Amino acid sequence: MNTVSPVLEVRGLSKSFKAVKAVRNVSFSITRGKTFGIVGESGSGKSTTARLVLRLIDPTSGDIRFRGTDLSAMKQEELRRERRHMQMIFQDPFGSLNGRMTVRETLTEPQMVHGIGTPASRLEAARSLLAEVGLPAAALDRFPHEFSGGQRQRIAIARALATNPDLIVADEPVSALDVSVQAQVLNLLRDLQERHGTTMLFISHDLRVVQFMCDEIAVMYLGEIVEQGPRERIYGAPAHPYTQALLASAPGRGAGKRARLSGEIPSAHAAPSGCAFRTRCPHAHERCVLEAPGMRELGCGQRAACHLLEKAPSA
């Protein structure tokens, strides 16, 4: 396979739950070995997008291509086989682990389900995975409740790696952990990704975490991507008023002349007309009420959807 080909390519992805448009026209791609981050407030559609990508829920429309294959057209049996190559790390390390299964069972089950190896080789792989995430082999015969939150998330990470996947979707993987433990787990994820060459879709509301982990970033608001680009552009030259407000509101960053984010994200049941961000935007004007802005190329791989950017030079 061409190493520059996208491992994951999403085009026009949308999901509606009855009258609620949870995700709208989302498009992005991730190159092999890179980490793509999606950031935004609660209710922005980040986690729904993650579940759509893995076909844990079915899209209303749009295409999901994984390793060149259209996931959205796959039958359940085909999808089950393909899931060997894509795994997920969930937000809650306690809720995502079966409390009745030992660590040994937790780590060997994915390989057994997908017909990988023998009982002996699966056990050896489990020991190796524990060592990779910094846990002793003695942990194999213990249960999830016997570990701390950080240790449980390490077990969840080891389980995600058990089938040697091409893609890992990490949905808020450190938000449930103590701050003192978050950095350890994030460093572990980066080290493991470099070692295994895994591609990652990383979901978070924490701008500092996304900046540390991700090569390219999409900013979501009310189900839509409003800005996307390389990490250096998003943090060094944010173009959309929502991105600017998020950065100004982040701890440890000076607001400068940018308005801090105020109010709450509207309900998806009653999304504003025109630009979804207009009800919180200090620059909103009449056109923002009447017309939704389209994505505009800003150069250097950066794109944003805002009427204020109309005069910006195209790439």
N, C-alpha and C positions, 0 to 999 in steps of 0.2 A: 504493500500500500504506500502511496505517496505520503511522506511524513508531513507535508504541508497541507494536505487535505483536511477539512474539518472532521473531527470525530463526531461532533454533534452540530446539526444545522436545523434551526427552527425558523419557519417562515409563516407569517400571518396567523399565528396561534391565538385562538380565542376560546373562551369558555363562558357559557351562560348557565345560570341556575334559575330556571323559569324566567322571571323578568329582570334578574340581576346579571349584569355583564361583569363577571369577576376578573376576566383577562381579555384584553382587546388588542388584536393585531400585533402581537409580540413577535419580533424577529431578531435572531442573533445566531452566531456560530462560534464554536470553540475549537481552536487548533490543538492538535495532539500535544500533551504535556503542559498545557497552559491552564490557568485558573481564571474563569469568568465569574465576576461577582454581580449579584443583583442586590441593590440596597434600596431601602425606603421604609416608611413608617408602617406600623401595623395596619392592615387593611388595604395595603397597596397592591396585593396580588402576588407577592413573592413566592409564598409557599404553594399557592395553587399552581403557579407556573412550574415549580419543581416537580409537583406530582403529575402534571400533564406531560412533562418531558419523559418521565418513566412509565407513562401510561397506567399509573395507579388510578387515575380518572381519565375518561375519554374526552378529547377536545370536541367542541362544537364545530370548529372549522380550523383549517391550517394544516401544515405538514411538519412532521418530526422525522428527520433523517439521522440515523445513528450508524456510523461506519458505512455510509452510503446506502443503507437500507431504509425504506420508508416504514417506520414503526406504526404510523397511524393506519396503515393498511393491513397490519398483521393480525392473524387470528390468534386466539388465546394460546394454543399449543406452541405456535411459532414464537410468540412473545415470551412464553415461559422459558424456552431455550435461550432466547436472546438476553434474558435478564441475568444470566450468568456473567455477562460482560458489563453490567451496569448495576451499581449498588448505591444504597442511601445510608447516610448517617443522620439520625433524627436529633431533634432538639433535646428531648428528655431521655437521658441515658438509662434511667430506671424503668420508665414506661416502655422503652423500646426493647428491653431484654426480658425474656421469659423467666420469671422468678422461680419456676419449678425446674429449670434446666441448669445444670452445672456449666461452668465455663467450657469444659471439655465438649459437652454436647452442643453448646452454642457455637463453638468454632468449627466443629466437624460437620454439623448439619448442612450448611450451604454446599459443601463439597459432596456430601452424600446425596443430596437432592438432585444435584446436577451430574451425578455419576462420575465424579472426579476421584481417581486413585483407589487405594485399598484401605481397609480399616487401619492398618499399620501406618501407611503413608499419610493418612488424614490426621492421625494423632501426632505424628512427627511435625506436620505442617502447623498444627495448633500450638505445639511447643515453640516452634520458630516464630509464629505470629506474636505470641506473648512476649518473647524476648524483644521483638521489634518495637513493641509499644511500651517497653520498660516494665513488664510485670514478670514475676518469677514463675517457673514451671509449677510450683506448688499451688498456684492459683487455679489450676485446671479442675480440681475437685471441689471447689467452693462455689457458692451460689451468689447471685447479684447483690443480695441484701448485706453480704459480708464485706462489701467494698465501699469506698467513698465515691462521691459523685464523679470526681476526676478519673478514678480508676475504672468506674463503670463505663465512662465514655471511651477510655482506652480499649476496653473490651469490645465496645461497639465498633470502634475503628478497626480493630483486628478482624472482627466478623466481616466488615465491609471488604477487607482485603483478601478474605479467604479464597475467593474464586479468581483472584488476580484480574480484576475488572479493568476495562479500558476507560470507564467513566465512573466517577463517584459524585453523587449529589449530596452536598452537605447543607442541611437546612437548619440554620441557627445552631451550629454544633457546640458552641461554648456559652450561649446566653444563659443556660441553666446552672452554670458553674460559678464558684466563687472567683472573684477577680484574680486572686493570687494563683489560681489553678489555670485560668484561661490562657495565659501566656505559654505555659508548659504544653498544653494541648495544641495550641496553634503552631508552636515550634515543631512539635511532633508531626503534625499534618504536613507541614512544609518539607520536613526531612524525608518522610515516607513518600511524598509525591516525587521528590527529586530522585529517590532511590528506585522507585518502581516506574517512573515515567507516566504516572496516571494523569488523566485529564480530569478537571474538577469544575463543577458548577457550585458556587459558594453563595449561600443565601444569608443575609444578615441585615439587621437594622443599625448595626454599630459601624460608623464610618471609619473608626480607627482600625477595627478588625479587617474590614474590607481593604483598606489601604495597605495593610501589612500582607494580606494573603493574595491579592488578585492582580493579574496582568491587565485585564480589561474590565470595565465596569459599566453596568446599565443602572440608571436611576429610574425607579418605578413610582408612579403616582396614580392611584385609583384605577389600577388594572392596565395602565399603559406605560411604555418606556418613553420618558420625556427627554432623556439625555443618555448618550452612550459614547464611550471612547476609551483610549488608553488611560491607565491610572494617572500618569503624569499630567495629562490634559484635564481630567476631571477634578483633580485636586489643585492643580496649578492655575488653570484658566477655566473655571466652571462657567458655562454659558447660560443655562436655564435658571430663572429666578428661584425655582424650587431647590435645585442643587446648591445654589448660592446660600439659600436660607438654611438648608440642612447643615452645610459646613459652618456657617456662622453660629449655629445653635449647638454644635458639637463641643463637649468639654475640652478646654485647653486651646481652643482656637479663638483668636480675636475677631470680633464681628466687623471691625472696620466701618466702612460705609454701607455694608450690606445689612438689609433688614433681617432680623432674626425671625424664625418661623413662629407664628402664633396661630391659635385656634387648632381645631382637629380636622383630620381628613374626613370629607363628607361621606355619608353612607352611599354604598353602591346601589341601594334601592332608589335613591333620588340624586343621581349624578348631575352636576351642573351642566347646563347647555354650553356649547362652544368649547372653550378651553377648560378642562377639568380643574385646573389649579387657580382659576380666576378669582374664586371666592376668598382666597388667602393671599393673592399676589398684590404687592404694593404698586405694580405697574399696570394693572388691568385697565382696559378701556373698552369702548363700545364693541369693537370688532371681536374682542375676546368672548363676549357674550353670545355673539351670533355665529362665529365660525371657529371650528377646531383647527389649530395650527398643524401643519404637516412637518415631518422631519426634514431638517435642512442640513446639508453637508457643510461643515465649518473648516475642513482641512485637518491634516494630520490624524485622520481616522476618527475625528470627533463629529458627532451629530446631535442636534437638539431640535425640539419642537416648540417654537415660541415665535409669535408675530414680531416681537422686538428684534429678531435676528434677520429679518428680511433683507436688510441692506448689507449683511455680512457677506464677504466674498466667498464664492463657492470654491471647492477644491479643484 
